[in-house]
């Protein structure tokens, strides 16, 4: 899977959970009220199921889920 395909899949997941994520241009989705903790857990679950990896608890923090770009970076890192 190339990077564009990965980003497209992640965008579909994010859009299904909360389409505002794709429009968000800031750098802290939770603090800015774009996503809540329940949506964060849904994102984690969907990423784990789709990409067949486990996201360790140490990665389930705002730093890795501040923006769609930070989510792309996390998935890319965990997919290596």
N, C-alpha and C positions, 0 to 999 in steps of 0.2 A: 504494500500500500504506500503510495507516495504522500507527500505532505498535504497537497491540495485535497486529496480524497479524505485524509484524516480530518482536516479542518471542516470539510463539507459534512462529514458524519457528526462531528462535535456540534456544528451549528444546528443540525437537525435535532439533536438531543436537547440542546439549549432552547431552541424555539418551541419544542413540544412542552417543555417545563415552564418557560416564561419568555415570551417573545421580546420583552423589554431588555433582556440580557444582550441581544444582538444589537440593539440601538444604543446601549450604554457606552459612553465615552470616558467615564471617570476611572478612578483607580481603587475603589473600595465599594463593591456592590452591596455588601451586607450593611456597612455603615450608612450608605446612601439609600437604603430601603428598597433596592432593586430585587434582592433575594432574601429569603429568611432561612432559618436553620433547617426547616423541613425541605425546602427546595434544594438546599446544599446537599442534604442526604440523598435526595432523588437524583441529583446530578452525579454524585459519587456512585450510586448503585447502577445507573445507566451506563456510565463510563466503564465500570468494572465488567458488566455483562457484555457490552459491545466489543470491548478491546481485549477481553479475556485476561485481565490482570487484577491484582488486588492493590487497592490504594491503602497503604499503611496509615494508621491513625496520625502519625506525625505530619502527614501531608494534608490532613483534613483540617485546614486552618485558613483564615482569611488570606494569608500570604499567597496561597496557591489558587485561591478562588476569588481574587480581587476583580478580575475582568476576564473577558473571553480569551484575551491574549495569554493571561497567566494560566488558564486552563489548557490552552493549546500546548504551552511549554511543558506543563506537567505531564500531559498524555504523551508527548514526544519523548520526554525523559524516561517515563515508565515503560515505554514500548521498545526501548533499546535492548 
